[in-house]
Each structure stands twice: as structure tokens, then as C-alpha cells.
């Protein structure tokens, strides 16, 4: 008889410990949802900063010396000389640009 009483009490305690109709009593109530961190959007269509003073000043100096087919790209570092000059005049064009700007240029000038 004692054995049946102990067995019944044990069964009762086991069944009541499961919670039956209680939903997830052992689960932490402070669960937070996992939220993905957004990655920044990289802009690829931005325009580079243009040193318009350098461009204007250099191109005017080149035109005064007769180098009308040479342009200055001031969006690069260092600024780039592009275009064409008469054969044997490349050094003079580069020197004119450097004197006008007070700084060196990347040379992409071709000779005609």
C-alpha cells in the first residue's frame, strides 16, 4: 500500500512538472529577435572633385603658347595633361603647364 501511494505521488509530481497546458514555462521570456545589420550602400556614380582653378589657369597658359589641343584633367591626382602637340614640342607643353600650376602633372600627351 505504501508502495502504491509513493508511486502515485511520484507520477503526480512528474505530470505536474511537465506543465501540461502551460506553454514553454522553461523558455526565457526575454528572448530578443535577431536583426541583421544593414550594410551601407556604396555609391559608384559620384563625381570626383575638380580643381577648376588649376584646370583653367593651366589651359589658358597652354593656349597662350599655342597648345590648343591639350586639356587638363583635374579630377586625377596628380592632374593629367591629355591631347596632342606638334612633334618636338612635348617638353615645352609640360614645362608651360607646370610653371602655370606650380606642380607636376601626369603626362598623357601625344605628338602629332
N, C-alpha and C positions, 0 to 999 in steps of 0.2 A: 504494500500500500504506500509506504514511504517512497518507494521507487517510482510509482506512478505519479505521485504528487510532484516529485522533483523533475521527472520527465515532462510533465505538463507545464510546470513553471518555466523550465528551460525553453520549451517550444514557444510558450507565450512571449518570453523575453526576446527570443530570436526574431519572431514575427513582428513584434512591435518595434524592434530596432531597425528593420528594413524600411519602415515609414509607410508602406502600403500606398496610400493615396497622396502623400506629401511628395511633391516633385523636387528632386535634386536638393535635398537638405544638406548634403555634404559639399556642394559646389560653392565656391567663393562668390558671394553676391556682388562683389566689386569688380567683376570682370570688365575690362575695357576692350573695346573693339580695336583691332589692328588697322591702322590707316596708313596707306602708302604715302610716302613723302613725294610730292610732285617735283620733277626735275625742271630746271629753268630752260626756257626756250632760247636757243642760240639764234641770233639774227644774222643772216648771211647777206642781207641786202643793204647793209649800212654803207654809207659813203665815207671815204677817207677824208680826213681834214686836209684842206688845201691852203697852202700859204700863198694867197693871191698877191701879196706884195712882192714876194720873191719871184713869182711867175711873171708878173707884169714888168717889174724892173729889169729882169734878165732878158725877156723877149724884146723889150724896147731897145736895150743896148745891142742886142744881136742884129736887129733890123737897121739900126744906125750904121752898122759896119757892113750891111748888105747881105746878111744871112737871113733871108726871108722865109726859107723852107725849114727852119729849125724851131721846134716848140719845146716848152719846158713842162714836164710833168711833176708838179709839186706835191702829188699825193704819195710819192715814194720817199724813202729815206735811204740815202741822200736823194735829192731831186734828180730827175733824169732828163738828159738832153736827147731829143729824138728828131729825126729828119735827115736832110741831106745838104751837103755843102759841095762847092766845086773841088775838084781834085787838088790836093796840096794845101787846102785851107782848114782842115780839121783842127789842127793845133791852135790856130788863130781864133776859131769859133769857141773852143773850150776855154781858152785864156780870157776872151771877152766875157763869157758867162761867169767865170769865177771872179773876175775883177768886179763885175756889176753886183754880184750877190755876196761876195766876201766869203764864200765857202765852196768846197769841191762839189762836183756833180758826177753822177753815173753817166757814162758816155754810151749812147746808142746811135750816134750819128754815123751816116754812111757817106762816102764820097761818090760824086757823080762821075 
